[in-house]
Amino acid sequence: MVIMAFFWGLLLFYSMLMLAGVYFRVKKQKQGSRLQSYPSVSILIPAHNEEIVIQNTLHAMSQLEYPGDLNIYLLDDNSTDNTAHIGKDFQKIFSKIHYIPVPPGEPKGKSRVLNYGLSLIRSTYFLVYDADNEPEPDAVRLLVEKAESTPHAAGAVGYVKTKNAYKNLLTQMIALEFQVFQLLIQCGRWQLFKIGSLAGTNMLLKRHIIEQIGGYDMYALAEDAELTIRLTAAGYLLPVEAESKTWEQEPETLKTFIKQRTRWMIGNIYLLEKVFTSLKFWRKKAFHQSMQHITVYLFFALLLLFSHICFIGGLLGWFEPKYTTPILMLWFMSYIVYTSQLIGVMVVDQDVSPIKVIVAIIMYFTYAQLFVLLLGRSAVIYLWKRFIKKETIQWDKTNRFKNRAG
């Protein structure tokens, strides 16, 4: 009974976040007003063997329209392909684009590269973009205006959209997931609790604040989530600016998807360990961030697995008949809430089509179930490498794809 009550509570909470996110997106937003003067901004782009996508990325960077001082730094982490050649070509043409080779070091990964980039810049703000990102021309300006108009802001968070969404069924599902959880739920949390979460890309941060709290944790594979909780614990806000958009490439094969999400899951398990062992992760609004993390990556996964066991057990007669109806109802409501979020975000984004609705209907039975499998796989890898083999878990780069669909 307690388990079912908790599961119902989670369903109601996420339904509330969804409705708040819809309200946030459809209401007339108070845009950050134009500034009399714009602070300096540095864009940091960590890159390792990115020749497939980096030309499009740097071209998009060259088209950014920002009224203040803007410099773009391509941080080349020992690439062995043509990344350096492409970066140097852009550096020759555009004075604001700088190619920076990053010295070798350990541990390998995005956090170490970003810390090196931070050591080179003196701008008021810095902005992180992944090497496959193509921000829209006004993306930087909108983030700066939002940060400058929000008291106690450590920066601002934009919207990440999928540029190869229609490549295949997998990319369509990833795109819908991003629309719901990276935008709608994010907007709902800001609307209700004034809490934002860094998305790893298209995120603006004040340089001196990040230096003040110790920079990036070089062992964090989910560096954005880890930094989010530390900033929140220090009393800073991360406002959401949904009109600041960047387009990024998502995995087009299941193998690449599993590889990427395993890294994300391991990073979030590492963060769970920090949450359970450090009191500072529970200060101020960080309490909400930590509880969100525990809820998603521990309780919700276990309860989702429990609901599946109950559903199958109810159908096969493993449980008493009197429990079958509420168990089936619990599972059915999970499906309804999940699917409603997917269809709701299509409506809000004015991106409804028959194909997308069909994809949303089947996602719970296919894509969503990968979450439990990936979390289990990641937990085994994390425990084996960290506690048995005593190894540092290394960054695992996501493969890129040449073809893309708009």
C-alpha positions in Angstrom: 0.0 0.0 0.0 2.9 2.4 0.9 4.6 1.6 -2.4 1.5 2.2 -4.4 0.7 5.5 -2.6 4.3 6.7 -3.3 3.9 5.8 -7.0 0.6 7.6 -7.2 2.3 10.6 -5.6 5.0 10.6 -8.2 2.5 10.4 -11.0 0.6 13.3 -9.6 3.8 15.4 -9.1 4.9 14.9 -12.6 1.4 15.7 -13.9 1.6 18.9 -12.0 5.0 19.7 -13.4 3.7 19.1 -16.9 0.7 21.4 -16.4 2.9 24.1 -15.0 5.3 23.7 -17.9 2.4 24.0 -20.4 1.3 27.2 -18.6 4.9 28.6 -18.6 5.2 28.0 -22.4 1.8 29.3 -23.5 1.6 32.4 -21.2 3.0 35.6 -22.5 6.6 35.5 -21.3 8.3 38.5 -19.9 11.3 38.6 -22.1 14.6 39.9 -20.7 14.7 43.5 -21.7 17.4 44.8 -24.1 20.5 45.9 -22.1 22.2 49.3 -22.4 25.5 47.4 -22.5 26.2 43.7 -22.9 28.8 41.9 -20.8 31.6 40.0 -22.4 30.9 36.3 -23.2 33.2 33.4 -24.1 31.9 30.3 -25.8 33.7 27.1 -24.9 33.3 24.1 -27.3 35.0 20.9 -26.0 36.0 18.8 -29.0 37.6 15.4 -29.6 37.7 14.0 -33.2 34.7 16.0 -34.4 35.5 16.5 -38.1 32.1 15.2 -39.1 30.2 18.0 -37.4 32.6 20.8 -36.4 32.4 22.7 -39.6 28.6 23.2 -39.3 29.1 24.0 -35.6 31.7 26.7 -36.3 29.6 28.1 -39.1 26.6 28.5 -36.8 28.9 30.2 -34.2 30.1 32.7 -36.8 26.5 33.7 -37.4 25.7 34.5 -33.8 24.3 38.0 -33.3 25.5 39.4 -29.9 25.9 43.1 -29.2 28.7 42.7 -26.8 32.2 41.3 -26.8 32.0 37.6 -27.9 34.8 35.1 -28.4 34.5 31.5 -29.4 37.1 28.9 -28.2 37.3 25.5 -29.9 39.0 23.4 -27.2 40.6 20.6 -29.1 41.2 17.6 -26.8 44.0 15.8 -28.7 42.0 15.1 -31.8 43.6 12.7 -34.4 41.3 13.6 -37.3 40.8 16.9 -39.2 39.3 18.8 -36.3 42.4 20.9 -35.9 42.6 21.7 -39.6 39.0 22.8 -39.7 39.3 24.9 -36.5 42.4 26.7 -37.8 40.7 27.5 -41.1 37.9 29.2 -39.2 40.3 31.0 -37.0 42.0 32.5 -40.1 38.6 33.8 -41.4 36.8 34.9 -38.2 38.7 37.0 -35.6 36.3 35.9 -32.8 36.9 32.2 -33.4 40.0 30.7 -31.7 41.5 27.3 -32.0 43.0 26.1 -28.7 44.8 22.8 -28.4 44.3 21.3 -24.9 47.3 19.7 -23.2 47.0 16.0 -22.5 45.9 15.1 -19.0 43.9 12.9 -16.7 41.1 12.1 -16.2 40.0 12.5 -19.8 36.7 14.1 -20.5 34.6 17.2 -20.9 35.0 18.5 -17.3 38.8 18.6 -17.6 38.7 20.4 -20.9 36.2 23.0 -19.6 38.4 23.7 -16.6 41.3 24.3 -18.9 39.2 26.6 -21.0 38.1 28.5 -17.9 41.8 29.1 -17.1 42.2 31.0 -20.4 39.3 33.4 -20.4 38.5 36.6 -18.5 35.0 37.3 -19.7 32.0 38.0 -17.4 30.1 35.0 -18.7 30.9 31.8 -20.5 28.7 29.6 -22.5 29.1 25.9 -23.2 28.1 24.2 -26.5 28.8 20.6 -27.5 30.8 20.1 -30.7 27.7 19.1 -32.7 25.6 22.2 -31.7 24.2 24.8 -34.0 22.7 27.6 -32.0 20.2 30.1 -33.5 21.6 33.6 -34.1 19.9 35.1 -31.0 20.6 32.3 -28.6 23.5 34.0 -26.7 21.8 37.4 -26.5 18.6 35.9 -25.0 20.4 33.9 -22.4 22.4 37.0 -21.3 19.3 39.1 -21.1 17.6 36.4 -19.0 20.5 36.1 -16.6 21.0 39.9 -16.2 17.3 40.4 -15.5 17.0 37.6 -12.9 18.3 38.4 -9.3 20.8 35.9 -7.9 21.2 34.1 -11.3 24.4 32.2 -11.9 23.5 32.2 -15.6 20.6 30.9 -17.7 19.5 27.7 -19.4 18.3 27.4 -23.0 16.4 24.8 -25.1 18.1 21.9 -26.9 16.3 20.7 -30.0 17.1 17.7 -32.2 18.3 18.5 -35.7 18.2 14.9 -37.0 14.8 14.1 -35.4 13.3 12.6 -38.5 16.2 10.4 -39.4 14.6 7.2 -37.9 12.3 6.0 -35.2 15.0 6.2 -32.5 15.8 9.8 -33.2 12.1 10.7 -33.2 11.8 9.2 -29.7 14.9 11.0 -28.4 13.5 14.3 -29.8 10.2 13.8 -28.0 12.0 12.9 -24.8 14.0 16.1 -25.0 10.9 18.1 -25.6 9.2 16.7 -22.5 11.9 16.3 -19.9 14.4 18.9 -21.1 11.9 21.6 -21.9 8.3 21.0 -20.5 9.4 19.6 -17.1 12.2 22.1 -16.9 9.8 24.9 -17.5 7.4 23.5 -15.0 10.0 23.3 -12.3 11.0 26.9 -12.9 7.4 28.0 -12.9 6.6 26.3 -9.6 9.9 26.3 -7.6 12.2 28.7 -9.5 14.6 25.8 -10.1 16.4 25.3 -13.3 18.8 22.5 -14.4 21.9 22.8 -16.6 21.5 20.8 -19.8 25.2 20.3 -20.7 24.9 22.6 -23.7 23.3 26.0 -24.5 24.0 27.0 -20.9 25.3 30.4 -19.8 27.3 30.7 -16.6 29.0 33.5 -14.7 32.7 32.8 -14.8 33.6 34.1 -11.3 30.8 32.1 -9.7 32.0 28.9 -11.2 35.6 29.6 -10.2 34.3 30.5 -6.7 32.7 27.1 -6.2 35.7 25.2 -7.5 35.0 24.8 -11.2 33.9 21.5 -12.8 34.3 18.2 -11.0 36.7 16.4 -13.3 35.4 12.9 -12.3 31.8 13.8 -13.0 30.5 12.2 -16.3 27.2 14.1 -15.8 29.0 17.4 -15.1 25.9 19.5 -15.8 23.8 17.7 -13.2 26.6 17.8 -10.6 27.3 21.5 -11.2 23.5 22.3 -11.0 23.2 20.9 -7.5 26.4 22.8 -6.3 25.2 26.1 -7.7 21.7 25.6 -6.2 23.3 24.7 -2.8 25.2 27.9 -3.0 22.0 29.9 -3.3 22.1 30.7 -7.0 19.3 30.5 -9.6 19.4 29.1 -13.1 16.5 30.7 -15.0 15.0 29.0 -18.1 15.0 30.9 -21.4 13.0 28.6 -23.7 13.4 30.9 -26.7 17.2 30.5 -26.7 17.5 27.4 -29.0 20.3 25.2 -30.2 20.1 22.2 -32.5 22.2 19.1 -31.8 22.6 15.7 -33.3 21.3 12.7 -31.4 22.4 9.0 -31.7 21.0 7.4 -34.9 21.8 3.8 -33.9 20.8 1.8 -30.8 24.5 0.9 -30.2 25.5 4.6 -30.0 22.5 5.4 -27.9 23.2 2.7 -25.4 26.9 3.9 -25.2 25.9 7.5 -24.7 23.1 6.9 -22.1 25.3 4.4 -20.2 27.8 7.3 -19.7 25.0 9.6 -18.6 23.6 7.0 -16.2 27.1 6.3 -14.7 27.5 10.0 -14.2 24.2 10.2 -12.4 25.0 7.2 -10.2 28.2 9.0 -9.2 26.1 12.1 -8.4 23.8 9.9 -6.3 26.8 8.8 -4.3 27.8 12.4 -3.7 24.2 13.3 -2.7 24.1 10.6 -0.1 27.5 11.4 1.3 27.6 15.3 1.4 25.3 17.5 3.4 26.0 20.5 1.2 24.0 18.8 -1.5 20.9 19.3 0.7 21.3 23.0 1.4 18.6 25.5 0.4 16.9 24.7 -2.9 19.5 22.0 -3.5 17.2 19.8 -1.4 14.7 19.8 -4.3 17.4 19.1 -6.8 18.8 16.2 -4.8 15.3 14.7 -4.2 14.6 15.0 -7.9 17.8 13.1 -8.6 17.0 10.4 -6.1 13.4 10.1 -7.2 14.3 9.7 -10.9 17.4 7.6 -10.7 16.5 5.4 -7.7 12.9 5.4 -6.5 11.2 5.9 -9.9 13.3 3.2 -11.6 12.6 0.7 -8.8 8.9 1.5 -8.8 8.8 1.3 -12.6 10.3 -2.2 -12.4 7.9 -3.1 -9.6 4.9 -2.0 -11.7 6.1 -4.2 -14.5 6.5 -7.2 -12.2 3.0 -6.5 -10.8 1.5 -6.1 -14.2 2.9 -9.4 -15.6 2.2 -11.2 -12.3 -1.4 -9.9 -12.3 -1.9 -11.2 -15.9 -0.4 -14.5 -15.2 -2.2 -15.0 -11.9 0.9 -14.9 -9.7 -0.9 -12.5 -7.2 -4.2 -12.6 -5.5 -7.1 -11.5 -7.7 -8.0 -8.7 -5.3 -4.7 -7.0 -6.0 -4.9 -7.3 -9.8 -7.3 -4.4 -10.5 -5.4 -1.7 -8.6 -2.1 -2.9 -9.9 -3.3 -2.8 -13.5 -4.8 0.6 -12.8 -1.5 1.8 -11.5 0.3 0.6 -14.6 -2.4 2.1 -16.8 -2.1 5.5 -15.2 1.7 5.4 -15.6 1.1 4.9 -19.3 -1.5 7.7 -19.5 0.6 10.3 -17.7 3.7 9.4 -19.8 1.9 9.5 -23.1 0.0 12.7 -22.2 3.2 14.5 -21.6 4.5 13.5 -25.0 1.4 14.6 -26.8 1.1 17.7 -24.7 4.5 18.9 -25.6 3.7 18.5 -29.3 0.7 20.7 -28.9 2.6 23.4 -27.0 5.4 23.3 -29.6 2.8 23.3 -32.4 4.5 20.3 -33.9 1.7 17.7 -34.1 1.5 15.1 -36.8 -0.1 11.6 -37.1 3.3 9.9 -37.2 4.5 11.7 -34.0 1.3 10.8 -32.2 1.8 7.1 -33.1 5.4 7.3 -31.9 4.2 8.8 -28.6 1.7 6.0 -28.2 4.3 3.2 -28.5 7.2 5.0 -26.6 6.2 3.7 -23.2 6.4 0.1 -24.4 9.7 0.5 -26.2 11.9 3.5 -25.6 10.9 4.1 -21.9 11.7 0.6 -20.9 15.3 1.1 -21.9 15.7 3.4 -18.9 15.5 0.5 -16.4 17.8 -1.7 -18.5 20.4 1.1 -18.9 20.3 2.0 -15.3 20.9 -1.6 -14.3 23.7 -2.0 -16.8 25.3 1.3 -15.6 25.0 0.3 -11.9 26.9 -2.9 -12.5 29.7 -1.1 -14.5 29.9 1.6 -11.8 30.1 -0.8 -8.9 32.6 -3.1 -10.7 35.0 -0.4 -11.8 34.8 2.0 -8.8 34.6 -0.4 -5.9 36.1 -3.7 -7.1 38.7 -2.7 -9.7 39.3 0.7 -8.1 39.5 2.4 -11.5 38.7 5.9 -12.6 35.7 5.7 -14.9 36.7 7.4 -18.2 34.7 9.6 -20.5 33.2 7.8 -23.4 32.8 10.0 -26.5 29.5 9.8 -28.5 29.8 8.9 -32.2 28.7 11.4 -34.8 26.8 10.8 -38.0 27.3 12.5 -41.4 23.7 12.4 -42.6 21.2 14.5 -40.9 17.5 15.5 -41.3 16.0 18.8 -40.4 
